[in-house]
Amino acid sequence: MAGNKEIGRIGQRRYGGTIYEEFLLELRGHRGIAAYTEMSENDDIVGAILFAIEMLVRQCNWNVEPGGDTAKDKEAAEFVESCMNDMQDTWIDTISEILSFLTYGWSYHEIVYKRRMGNTKDPRTKSKYNDGLIGWRKLPIRAQETLYQWEYDNEDNLLGMTQMPPPDFGTFTIPIEKALLFRTKSRKNNPEGRSILRNAYRSWYFKRRIQEIEGIGIERDLAGLPVIYGPENFDIWDNQNPQTVEARSGLEAMVRSIRRDEMEGVVLPAGYKLELLSSGGTRQFDTNAIINRYDTRIAMTVLADFIFLGHDQTGSWALSSDKTELFAVAIGAFLDIICETFNSQGIPSLIDINGQHFAGITEYPKMTHGDIEDADITKVASFIKDMTGIGVLIPDDSLEDYIRQVGHLPGRVYSNTRELDHTRQKQQEQNQPPEPETATGEEADKEVEEIPDKKAEEAKKRLGRSAANGNKNYASQTGTESKDQKQPRGPTKA
């Protein structure tokens, strides 16, 4: 059909497998990767932000939920979760590698499988399990700086990544079907996404230059400006005389290398003079305020300016709570990206590669993540108190487990099960309307269900007895009939 044919193009600026969406040359391709590496590894504020993100993510819980209610769905979810904890590298280390997509905008990981054959010597089959299923062996990163080009078809569909890694710098193409691509943004389906440090680059650039100038200025102010005077009747600017040019070069190198340390000292021939000129006054600009301004701008670009609260003796507890909550929401969005990538690329491939073993599942299992920050236990307690007071919530085992989890309390002890059940029953009776009474005005302690056979039912009909009367007779035989039930109730109609 002609309507199924794709006509237009995305409009991605791509030539020869290289993306040119970035308009700054210094942030494009390998130059951009080098710039973001310097920002993350050599700047204190950027490093603090990335460290805070990684530490918050490391303490987060990761779970796998079944796609349905069948036993096969639950088995598939348990299998995926077991694969997460049965890799060559730990799950936390894998997540740490994945988080590099925040710095560079993208992260590419190859999926390496293995046959789970128990504790074997072969790493391709070594596993905690010996069920013979195919699981994840590892999810290694294909480093951003090793990118050679992206592979596309004629319809702008990404086919894979070709890299040229050290030490042999050979070319390897990893198809997208055997990889996981994490990216912060997907505008124009750009596989390189967009670094969360992109908007901070301008502030970081000026901050770095000012810091360098400040360091040089401080050194010159403390040590003085070195000046060498040549002897009279000696023109050191005569470029026609080779000896003069050589002497001037030596003097210039000497001036630049003067430092106030344990190796200081100058040896000059006769007629030469060295002086250290001091600064004539104070600087006109407060570089400390300028650098602090740029630091704040850098943190604001990733909603992490709360790290400055208290450093400048300003900011309230309420403001800190609001800012950290917003920062946690942003990190939660990044974790959603990780889960969605696994749910769309990793988990379906893992289930399908095991053939018919998981045939018949309702849906593929879904990876989920826990909360970044702990809930305010005082707010939770007040909310539950109000809801149970008006009967909206009824305390049960699930609610108790949640309260113990958010309050970091120990787990339940099942030694006094009867006493705990009795206590919960009283709590539920306080929040529930009274149960209907029986025909005698008393609550029935226990209903005894009887499933009579066909002959017994016919005999009861001949005697004019109902199934309810049969239940009462059964109760009288077992000694569970109440006193009121033992009283005669009058003749029975034939």
C-alpha positions as CSV (number, residue, x, y, z in Angstrom):
1,M,0.0,0.0,0.0
2,A,1.2,3.5,-0.9
3,G,0.0,4.9,2.4
4,N,2.4,2.6,4.4
5,K,5.4,4.1,2.6
6,E,7.4,6.7,4.5
7,I,7.9,9.8,2.5
8,G,9.5,12.5,4.6
9,R,12.8,12.6,6.6
10,I,13.5,13.6,10.2
11,G,15.9,16.4,9.1
12,Q,18.8,15.1,11.2
13,R,22.1,16.8,10.4
14,R,24.2,13.7,9.8
15,Y,27.0,13.2,7.3
16,G,29.0,10.0,7.0
17,G,27.7,8.6,10.3
18,T,28.7,11.7,12.3
19,I,26.0,13.9,14.0
20,Y,26.3,17.7,13.5
21,E,23.4,18.9,15.6
22,E,25.6,20.8,18.1
23,F,26.3,24.3,16.8
24,L,29.4,24.9,19.0
25,L,32.5,23.3,17.3
26,E,34.2,22.7,20.7
27,L,31.2,20.6,21.9
28,R,30.8,18.5,18.7
29,G,32.1,15.0,18.3
30,H,35.2,14.0,20.1
31,R,36.0,17.6,21.1
32,G,32.7,17.7,23.0
33,I,33.4,14.4,24.7
34,A,36.8,15.7,25.9
35,A,35.2,18.9,27.1
36,Y,32.5,17.1,29.1
37,T,35.2,14.8,30.5
38,E,37.2,17.8,31.8
39,M,34.1,19.3,33.3
40,S,33.1,16.2,35.2
41,E,36.6,15.2,36.3
42,N,38.2,18.5,37.0
43,D,35.5,20.9,38.3
44,D,34.5,20.8,41.9
45,I,30.9,21.9,41.5
46,V,30.2,19.6,38.5
47,G,31.9,16.7,40.3
48,A,29.8,17.3,43.4
49,I,26.6,17.3,41.4
50,L,27.4,14.1,39.6
51,F,28.6,12.5,42.9
52,A,25.3,13.4,44.6
53,I,23.3,11.9,41.7
54,E,25.3,8.7,41.7
55,M,25.1,8.2,45.4
56,L,21.3,8.8,45.4
57,V,20.8,6.3,42.6
58,R,23.1,3.7,44.2
59,Q,20.8,3.5,47.3
60,C,17.7,3.1,45.1
61,N,15.9,-0.2,44.9
62,W,15.3,-1.9,41.6
63,N,12.4,-4.4,41.1
64,V,10.8,-6.4,38.3
65,E,7.0,-6.6,38.2
66,P,5.2,-9.4,36.3
67,G,3.2,-8.5,33.3
68,G,0.1,-10.5,34.5
69,D,-1.3,-12.6,37.2
70,T,-0.5,-16.1,35.9
71,A,2.2,-18.3,37.4
72,K,4.2,-18.0,34.1
73,D,4.1,-14.2,34.4
74,K,5.5,-14.4,38.0
75,E,8.2,-16.9,36.9
76,A,9.3,-14.5,34.1
77,A,9.6,-11.6,36.5
78,E,11.6,-13.7,38.9
79,F,13.9,-14.8,36.1
80,V,14.6,-11.3,34.9
81,E,15.4,-10.2,38.5
82,S,17.7,-13.2,38.9
83,C,19.6,-12.2,35.8
84,M,20.1,-8.7,37.2
85,N,21.9,-10.2,40.2
86,D,23.8,-13.0,38.3
87,M,26.1,-10.9,36.0
88,Q,29.8,-10.7,35.9
89,D,29.7,-7.2,37.2
90,T,27.3,-6.2,40.0
91,W,24.1,-4.5,39.2
92,I,25.2,-1.3,41.0
93,D,28.4,-1.1,39.0
94,T,26.4,-1.6,35.8
95,I,24.0,1.3,36.8
96,S,27.1,3.4,37.6
97,E,28.3,2.9,34.0
98,I,24.9,3.6,32.6
99,L,24.8,6.9,34.5
100,S,27.5,8.2,32.1
101,F,24.7,9.1,29.7
102,L,24.0,12.1,32.0
103,T,27.5,13.5,31.4
104,Y,27.7,12.8,27.7
105,G,24.1,12.7,26.7
106,W,24.2,9.0,25.7
107,S,25.5,5.6,26.8
108,Y,25.8,2.5,24.6
109,H,25.9,-1.0,26.2
110,E,26.4,-4.3,24.4
111,I,24.3,-7.2,25.7
112,V,26.4,-10.3,26.3
113,Y,24.4,-13.5,27.1
114,K,25.3,-16.7,28.8
115,R,23.9,-20.2,29.3
116,R,23.2,-20.7,33.0
117,M,24.8,-24.0,33.8
118,G,25.8,-23.6,37.4
119,N,29.2,-23.1,39.0
120,T,31.3,-23.9,36.0
121,K,34.8,-22.7,35.1
122,D,33.8,-21.3,31.8
123,P,32.6,-17.7,32.2
124,R,30.2,-18.1,29.3
125,T,28.2,-20.6,31.4
126,K,29.1,-19.8,35.0
127,S,26.0,-18.9,37.0
128,K,24.3,-19.1,40.3
129,Y,21.6,-21.1,38.6
130,N,21.7,-24.3,36.6
131,D,18.3,-24.2,34.9
132,G,19.9,-24.1,31.4
133,L,18.2,-20.8,30.5
134,I,19.9,-17.9,28.7
135,G,20.6,-14.9,31.0
136,W,22.7,-11.8,31.0
137,R,26.4,-12.4,31.4
138,K,27.3,-8.7,31.4
139,L,26.2,-5.3,30.0
140,P,29.5,-3.6,29.2
141,I,29.7,0.0,28.1
142,R,31.1,0.9,24.7
143,A,32.9,4.1,25.7
144,Q,31.7,7.4,24.2
145,E,35.3,8.4,23.2
146,T,35.6,5.2,21.1
147,L,32.7,6.2,18.8
148,Y,33.7,6.1,15.1
149,Q,30.3,6.5,13.5
150,W,26.6,5.7,13.7
151,E,25.1,3.2,11.3
152,Y,21.7,4.2,9.6
153,D,19.5,2.9,6.9
154,N,17.8,5.0,4.2
155,E,14.8,5.6,6.4
156,D,16.8,7.2,9.3
157,N,16.5,4.0,11.4
158,L,19.5,3.5,13.7
159,L,21.2,0.2,12.9
160,G,24.1,0.2,15.3
161,M,27.3,1.9,16.5
162,T,30.8,1.4,15.0
163,Q,33.6,2.0,17.4
164,M,37.4,2.2,17.2
165,P,38.6,1.4,20.7
166,P,42.2,1.1,22.0
167,P,44.6,-0.7,22.2
168,D,44.5,-2.0,18.7
169,F,42.0,0.6,17.3
170,G,40.2,-1.8,15.2
171,T,36.6,-1.2,14.0
172,F,33.7,-3.1,15.6
173,T,30.0,-2.6,14.8
174,I,27.5,-3.4,17.6
175,P,24.0,-3.8,16.1
176,I,21.1,-2.0,18.0
177,E,19.4,-5.4,18.4
178,K,22.2,-6.5,20.7
179,A,22.6,-3.3,22.6
180,L,21.0,-0.9,25.0
181,L,21.0,2.8,24.1
182,F,20.4,5.3,27.0
183,R,20.0,9.0,26.2
184,T,18.7,12.0,27.9
185,K,16.7,13.4,25.0
186,S,15.6,12.0,21.6
187,R,15.0,15.2,19.6
188,K,15.3,14.3,15.9
189,N,16.0,10.7,17.1
190,N,19.6,11.9,17.9
191,P,21.4,8.9,19.3
192,E,23.8,11.2,21.2
193,G,21.1,12.9,23.2
194,R,22.1,16.0,25.1
195,S,24.4,16.3,28.1
196,I,22.9,17.6,31.3
197,L,26.1,19.8,31.5
198,R,25.4,21.4,28.1
199,N,23.8,24.6,29.6
200,A,26.5,24.8,32.2
201,Y,29.3,24.9,29.6
202,R,29.4,28.7,29.1
203,S,29.5,29.4,32.9
204,W,32.1,26.7,33.3
205,Y,34.3,28.1,30.5
206,F,34.4,31.7,32.0
207,K,34.8,30.3,35.5
208,R,37.9,28.3,34.5
209,R,39.5,31.2,32.7
210,I,38.9,33.6,35.6
211,Q,40.4,31.0,38.0
212,E,43.5,30.7,35.9
213,I,43.9,34.5,35.7
214,E,43.2,34.8,39.4
215,G,45.9,32.2,40.2
216,I,48.5,33.9,38.0
217,G,47.5,37.3,39.5
218,I,47.8,36.1,43.1
219,E,51.3,34.6,42.4
220,R,52.4,37.8,40.8
221,D,51.1,40.0,43.6
222,L,52.8,37.9,46.2
223,A,56.1,37.3,44.4
224,G,56.2,40.5,42.4
225,L,56.7,41.1,38.7
226,P,60.3,40.0,37.6
227,V,62.1,42.5,35.4
228,I,65.6,42.2,34.0
229,Y,67.6,45.2,32.8
230,G,70.3,44.8,30.3
231,P,73.7,46.5,30.4
232,E,74.2,49.9,28.8
233,N,75.2,50.1,25.1
234,F,73.7,46.6,24.5
235,D,70.6,46.5,22.3
236,I,68.8,43.3,23.2
237,W,66.2,44.0,20.5
238,D,68.7,43.8,17.6
239,N,67.2,40.9,15.5
240,Q,70.1,41.1,13.0
241,N,72.7,39.9,15.5
242,P,72.3,36.2,16.3
243,Q,74.0,36.6,19.7
244,T,71.6,39.3,20.7
245,V,68.6,37.1,19.7
246,E,70.0,34.2,21.7
247,A,70.6,36.4,24.7
248,R,67.1,37.9,24.6
249,S,65.5,34.4,24.4
250,G,67.5,33.2,27.4
251,L,66.5,36.3,29.4
252,E,62.8,35.9,28.5
253,A,62.9,32.2,29.6
254,M,64.5,33.2,32.8
255,V,61.8,35.8,33.6
256,R,59.0,33.3,32.9
257,S,60.5,30.6,35.0
258,I,61.1,32.6,38.2
259,R,59.1,31.1,41.1
260,R,59.3,31.8,44.9
261,D,60.2,28.3,46.2
262,E,63.1,26.4,47.6
263,M,64.8,26.4,44.1
264,E,64.7,30.2,43.6
265,G,67.8,32.0,42.5
266,V,69.1,33.9,39.5
267,V,72.7,34.1,38.1
268,L,73.3,37.1,35.9
269,P,76.5,38.3,34.1
270,A,78.0,41.7,34.8
271,G,75.9,44.7,33.8
272,Y,72.5,42.9,34.2
273,K,70.0,43.8,36.9
274,L,66.9,41.9,38.2
275,E,64.0,43.6,40.1
276,L,60.6,42.4,41.4
277,L,58.0,45.1,40.9
278,S,55.1,45.0,43.4
279,S,51.5,45.7,42.5
280,G,50.6,49.4,42.7
281,G,47.1,48.8,44.2
282,T,44.2,46.4,44.8
283,R,42.2,44.7,42.0
284,Q,39.1,46.4,40.8
285,F,37.0,43.2,40.6
286,D,36.1,40.7,43.3
287,T,36.9,37.5,41.5
288,N,35.5,35.4,44.4
289,A,32.0,36.8,43.9
290,I,32.3,36.3,40.1
291,I,33.3,32.7,40.6
292,N,30.6,32.1,43.1
293,R,28.1,33.5,40.6
294,Y,29.2,31.1,37.9
295,D,29.1,28.2,40.4
296,T,25.5,28.9,41.2
297,R,24.6,29.1,37.5
298,I,26.2,25.7,36.9
299,A,24.2,24.1,39.7
300,M,21.0,25.8,38.6
301,T,21.2,24.2,35.2
302,V,20.6,20.8,36.8
303,L,18.4,21.9,39.7
304,A,21.2,21.3,42.2
305,D,21.6,24.8,43.6
306,F,20.5,23.5,47.0
307,I,24.1,22.5,47.6
308,F,24.9,26.2,48.3
309,L,22.2,26.6,51.0
310,G,24.0,27.4,54.2
311,H,27.3,28.3,52.6
312,D,26.3,32.0,52.2
313,Q,24.3,32.1,55.4
314,T,21.0,32.3,53.6
315,G,18.1,29.9,52.9
316,S,15.5,28.3,55.1
317,W,14.7,24.7,55.9
318,A,11.5,24.9,53.9
319,L,13.4,26.2,50.9
320,S,15.9,23.5,51.2
321,S,13.1,20.9,51.4
322,D,11.5,22.2,48.2
323,K,14.7,22.4,46.2
324,T,15.8,18.9,47.2
325,E,12.4,17.5,46.4
326,L,12.6,19.1,42.9
327,F,16.1,17.6,42.5
328,A,14.8,14.2,43.5
329,V,12.0,14.5,40.9
330,A,14.6,15.2,38.2
331,I,16.7,12.2,39.2
332,G,13.5,10.0,39.2
333,A,12.9,11.0,35.6
334,F,16.4,9.8,34.7
335,L,15.7,6.5,36.5
336,D,12.5,6.3,34.4
337,I,14.6,6.5,31.3
338,I,16.8,3.6,32.5
339,C,13.7,1.5,33.3
340,E,12.0,2.3,30.0
341,T,15.1,1.4,28.0
342,F,15.3,-2.0,29.7
343,N,11.6,-2.5,29.3
344,S,11.7,-1.7,25.5
345,Q,15.1,-3.1,24.5
346,G,16.6,-5.4,27.2
347,I,13.8,-7.5,28.8
348,P,11.9,-8.4,25.6
349,S,15.1,-9.7,24.0
350,L,16.0,-11.6,27.1
351,I,12.6,-13.3,27.3
352,D,12.4,-14.1,23.5
353,I,15.9,-15.6,23.4
354,N,14.7,-18.3,25.7
355,G,12.3,-19.7,23.1
356,Q,9.2,-21.4,24.3
357,H,10.1,-21.5,27.9
358,F,8.1,-18.3,28.7
359,A,5.5,-18.8,26.0
360,G,2.0,-17.8,27.1
361,I,2.9,-14.9,29.3
362,T,0.5,-12.0,29.4
363,E,3.0,-9.3,28.9
364,Y,6.8,-8.8,29.3
365,P,7.9,-8.1,32.8
366,K,8.5,-4.5,33.7
367,M,11.5,-3.0,35.6
368,T,10.7,-0.4,38.2
369,H,12.7,1.6,40.6
370,G,12.1,2.8,44.2
371,D,12.0,6.3,45.6
372,I,15.1,8.5,45.6
373,E,14.6,10.0,49.0
374,D,12.8,8.8,52.1
375,A,9.2,9.9,52.8
376,D,8.6,12.3,55.6
377,I,7.5,9.9,58.3
378,T,5.6,12.6,60.3
379,K,3.5,13.4,57.2
380,V,2.9,9.8,56.5
381,A,1.8,9.1,60.1
382,S,-0.5,12.1,60.1
383,F,-2.1,11.0,56.8
384,I,-2.6,7.4,57.9
385,K,-4.1,8.6,61.2
386,D,-6.6,10.8,59.4
387,M,-7.5,8.2,56.8
388,T,-8.0,5.4,59.3
389,G,-10.0,7.8,61.5
390,I,-12.6,8.3,58.9
391,G,-12.6,4.7,57.8
392,V,-11.0,5.2,54.4
393,L,-8.0,3.0,55.2
394,I,-8.1,-0.2,57.2
395,P,-4.8,-1.3,58.8
396,D,-3.6,-4.6,57.3
397,D,-0.4,-6.5,56.8
398,S,0.6,-4.6,53.6
399,L,0.1,-1.2,55.3
400,E,2.2,-2.3,58.3
401,D,5.0,-3.5,56.0
402,Y,5.0,-0.2,54.2
403,I,5.2,1.8,57.5
404,R,8.1,-0.4,58.7
405,Q,9.9,0.2,55.4
406,V,9.5,4.0,55.3
407,G,10.3,4.3,59.0
408,H,13.4,2.0,58.7
409,L,11.8,-0.2,61.4
410,P,12.7,-3.9,61.8
411,G,10.5,-6.5,60.2
412,R,7.6,-8.2,61.8
413,V,8.1,-11.1,64.3
414,Y,5.7,-14.0,63.9
415,S,6.1,-15.6,67.3
416,N,2.8,-14.3,68.7
417,T,0.6,-14.8,65.6
418,R,-2.6,-15.3,67.5
419,E,-2.1,-12.2,69.6
420,L,-1.3,-10.1,66.6
421,D,-4.4,-11.4,64.7
422,H,-6.6,-10.6,67.7
423,T,-5.2,-7.1,67.9
424,R,-5.7,-6.4,64.2
425,Q,-9.2,-7.8,64.4
426,K,-10.1,-5.3,67.2
427,Q,-8.6,-2.5,65.1
428,Q,-10.6,-3.5,62.1
429,E,-13.8,-3.7,64.1
430,Q,-13.3,-0.2,65.3
431,N,-13.2,1.1,61.7
432,Q,-16.0,-1.1,60.3
433,P,-19.8,-0.9,60.7
434,P,-21.3,-3.6,63.0
435,E,-21.8,-7.0,61.3
436,P,-25.4,-8.2,60.8
437,E,-26.8,-10.4,63.6
438,T,-28.2,-13.8,63.2
439,A,-31.8,-14.8,63.5
440,T,-31.4,-15.3,67.2
441,G,-30.0,-11.8,67.8
442,E,-26.4,-13.1,68.3
443,E,-23.4,-13.0,66.0
444,A,-22.5,-16.2,64.4
445,D,-19.0,-17.2,65.6
446,K,-18.4,-19.5,62.6
447,E,-20.3,-20.6,59.6
448,V,-20.0,-24.3,58.9
449,E,-20.5,-25.0,55.3
450,E,-21.8,-28.4,54.3
451,I,-21.9,-29.8,50.9
452,P,-24.5,-32.6,51.1
453,D,-24.6,-35.3,48.5
454,K,-27.7,-36.0,46.4
455,K,-29.2,-38.7,48.5
456,A,-28.8,-36.7,51.8
457,E,-30.5,-33.7,50.1
458,E,-33.5,-35.8,49.0
459,A,-33.8,-37.3,52.5
460,K,-33.9,-33.8,54.0
461,K,-36.6,-32.7,51.6
462,R,-38.8,-35.7,52.6
463,L,-38.4,-34.8,56.2
464,G,-39.1,-31.1,55.5
465,R,-35.6,-30.0,56.5
466,S,-33.7,-27.3,54.8
467,A,-30.0,-27.1,54.3
468,A,-29.8,-24.5,57.0
469,N,-31.4,-26.8,59.5
470,G,-28.9,-29.4,58.5
471,N,-26.1,-27.1,59.3
472,K,-27.6,-26.5,62.7
473,N,-27.9,-30.3,63.3
474,Y,-24.3,-30.5,62.3
475,A,-23.3,-27.8,64.7
476,S,-25.2,-29.5,67.6
477,Q,-23.3,-32.7,66.9
478,T,-19.9,-30.9,66.9
479,G,-20.8,-29.0,70.1
480,T,-20.7,-25.6,68.5
481,E,-24.4,-24.8,68.8
482,S,-25.3,-21.9,71.0
483,K,-27.6,-22.2,74.0
484,D,-30.4,-20.4,72.1
485,Q,-30.1,-22.8,69.2
486,K,-30.6,-25.8,71.6
487,Q,-34.0,-24.4,72.7
488,P,-37.0,-26.1,71.1
489,R,-38.4,-24.0,68.2
490,G,-41.8,-25.6,67.9
491,P,-43.1,-28.4,65.7
492,T,-41.8,-28.9,62.3
493,K,-44.2,-29.0,59.5
494,A,-44.5,-32.2,57.6
